[in-house]
Amino acid sequence: MLLDAPALEARLTPEIAMGVIQKELQRKGWKEQQINEIKLVYTPYWIFGFDVLAGAGPSPTGKAALNAYTGEINDFVPMLIERPVKRTRETMAGAHPEVEQTAVSYNEVKQVAATKVAAHVGGLKTEQITVSAVSKIYVPSYRLWVDVAGDTFKFEIDAALGYPTGLDALPKRQQGWDEATKETLEKMKTPKGWVELGGKAAGLAGGVAGEAAKGGDEKNKLLRYAFLAAVILALAWLVFGTQSFRQNVSCALDDEFTGKPAWFGLVPSRTIPGIKGDVYYVAGSCSFTNEGSTDAVLIARLAVNGKSGNLLDAKVITASPPANSKEPSEKEFELNWTEPVTQVDFSFEKI
């Protein structure tokens, strides 16, 4: 399908989008879930610059995005369009996407944008906002309707970089003892999980000891059980923490970028990127291993940040190594950006 304005290229497949959402829901404790529907949607946005007429002193300026279908300001899209994502007027091949209409026309956008920016910032009048440099772009995203937590929720994940939204509306599920134990053992498989569990165990033990001194036989009994649970978790940590990883993802930059691998996303590499024309880039590969007894879909999210912490580019890659694999599955990647940043941090996480 040919669009009337450029669109960010959809990098994610529906399978990757579903996998990301399922992993995020599991993190919140909701392992029982059912995806009812998923569809790719192209939403039109008006990108514009604006100046605030402050009267006295310097006039602040900025860049914003107006959803041309709903008429609402979007804070994520301005960051997204700064990433070096390829743009095209054609929608994703074979996806049969929905293209939302442009309800806010070009002739209306300046007035609507000024009104929305004034309301969004607060304390400003529409007359103080001047809008300029208006352009249109389509942003592809996957919308998923999922049965979870006794209700149906709608989530979105942008199809360019793979960042999900809408998860804040879902409550974190309170786990039972069996589930908490399984999650604890799973966290023991990574250094990051060890650090988290160690802090929790120390905090729980100290808190229980303090509460027990406040009296009450029944209360003391319950607190002793809680203290015992903390001790059991600590012992399980020591016993099972040394077990080898069964399903794992490891990503590293190529040697030519002179950085060292980011160990499980905990210690980002400080490295110097290469340059191709006006584009800066780093490249490397991810190794997906599956020594478990079942097939698995493994997902890695990669990111490059500048020294100030600003996101330069991100990417989601996936692999499906079969059970009991003798050899890891290798996937190459490249991250690139146009900002003149010559020293960066590379990191990754398994999701």
Buried (B, 14 or more C-beta within 10 A) or exposed (E): EEBEBBBBBBBBBBEBBBBBBBBBBBEBBBBEBEBEEBBBBBBBBBBBBBBBEEEEEEEEEEBBBBBBBEBEBBEEBBBBBBBBBEEBEEBBEEBEBEBBEBEBEEEEBBEBBBBBBBEEBEEBEBEBBBBEEBEBBBBBBBBBBBEBBEEEBEBBBBBBBBBBEBBEEBEEBEBEEEEBBEBBBEBBBBBBBBEEBEEBBEEBBEBBEEBBEEEEEEEBEBBEEBBEBBBEBBEBBEEEBEEEEBBBBBBBBBEEBEBBBBBBBEEBBBBBBBEEEEEBBBBBBBBBBBBBEEEBBBBBBBBBBBEEEEBBBBBBBBBEBEEEBEEBBEBEBBBBBBBEBEEBBBBBBBB
